[in-house]
C-alpha cells in the first residue's frame, strides 16, 4: 500500500459550533475548507451557553479562547435547589484552573467562530447551500446542493456532516434511521433578563421537583439568564409560548409577572437520546448532533460534540502527517459510539432524572452527598474535574502504519453499501 495522499480539501456541512470550530482547526493546517450552510445566517435560537474543560482546550488549540473569555464570563459554580429555593448542594468553580468553564451564548460564540474562520486564507463559507444528496467513490466524496444559482455538485477528499440533529448527511447515509428514543418530556428554552441573584441564586441552578423542575443559569455578563423548564406534552408551539407567562409566574422566585422581566426569546424542544449506526461511511463522517443526541440537562450534548471534534481532528492530522492510514476513521466511529453508549447516554439520562423522578431519589441523595464532600475534599474535586477527560481518547495506540507498496484508497467502508447503492447515494427530501 502506498502512503496516504495528503488531504487537500474537506467539505464541512453545517455552520454550527462543530462545523465552524473544525473549520478553523483544519484551515490552520493549510487544508482547503469549504463550509456549506443551508440558511442565510447563523443560528440565533436559545441553545447551549456553558463550555466545560474539553471545549476550553479545543478553543485554545483553535486560537479562539482568548476572545471567548473576553466576550463571556466564568460562572461561580452550579447548585441544586428545592422548589422553594432552598439550597441542597453545589459545586464551586476553580477560577484559577486554566480550563475553567466559560459561559457565552451559542449565537455569540458562532459569530465569534465565524469571524475567525473567515480570516483563514484556506477557508470559505457558502450560505444558502442546502445539501440534498451525496455521492462517493474511492477518490472523492461529493455533495449535491440546492443554491440560489441552481443545483451544484461539490467534491472533496472528505465530507464532515456537522449539520445537526436533522442532518441531511446522516439521512443520506442511513435514511430515517436514527436509533434511540424521544423522551416523553417537553422543555421550553428561554432567554430572559431577571435578577435571580437577589433571591440568593448562584450563577447556575437546577430546581428539583417532580413536576415543576427547571434550570436557571446566568449566560451573559450583563445579566441575561437561560431558563429552561418542563411543560405538558402534546401542545403546539403557539400554545407553549402562550403558557410561558403563567409558567414563569408559577416557577420562578418572586412569582414574576410579564412586567417584572424582559423576555428575549423562547423555543420549545423535544428531548432525544439517539446515536447513529456509524459515524463513518467511506469518505463521509458524522460529528456532534448529526451523530448523537442527548438531553441538555447536565451539559453532555455539546461537551460530547467537542470530544468528537478533538478525536476527529487528531485522527485527520495523524493521517495528514503519515502516522496512520484512513482506517483510523473507522476507529473514530467505533470509539465515539462507545463513548456515547457508556458515558454520554447514561450520564445525561441520570442528570435529567435526578431533577424529577421519584424513583431516582436514592441516586439523587448519593449525588448530593458527593457534592457536599467535594466542597472540602481536594482529591474528590480532582476526580470530578477528571471525569470529563474520559470522553476523550488517545488514538495514537490505534495507528496503522501505511505499507510501502500497493494501492491507496479508503478502507473497506468505501465500498460498503449505502442504502443499497455501493459508493453512491442521491437523496432529495
ABEGO torsion letter per residue (X at the ends): XBBBBBBABBBBBEBBAAAAAAAAAAAAAGBBBBBBBABABBBABBBBABBBAAAAAAAAAAGAAAAAAAABBBBAEBBBBBAAGBBABBBBBBAABAABBBBBBAAAAAAAAAAAAAABAABBBBBGBBBABBBBBAABBBBBBBBAAEBBBBBBABBBBAAEAABAAAAAAAEABBBEBBBBBBBBBBBBBBBAAAAGBBABBBBBBAAABBBBBBABAAGBBBBBBBBBBGBBAAAAAAAAAAAAAAABBGGBBAAABBBABBBBBBBBBBBBABABBEABBBBEAAABBBBABGGAAAAAAAAAAAAAAAAAAAAAAGABBAAAAAAAAAAAAAAAAAAAAAAAAAAAAAAABAAAAAAAAAAAAAAAAAAABAAAAAAAAAAAAAABBBAAAABBBBBABEBBEBBAAAABBBGGBBGBBBBBX
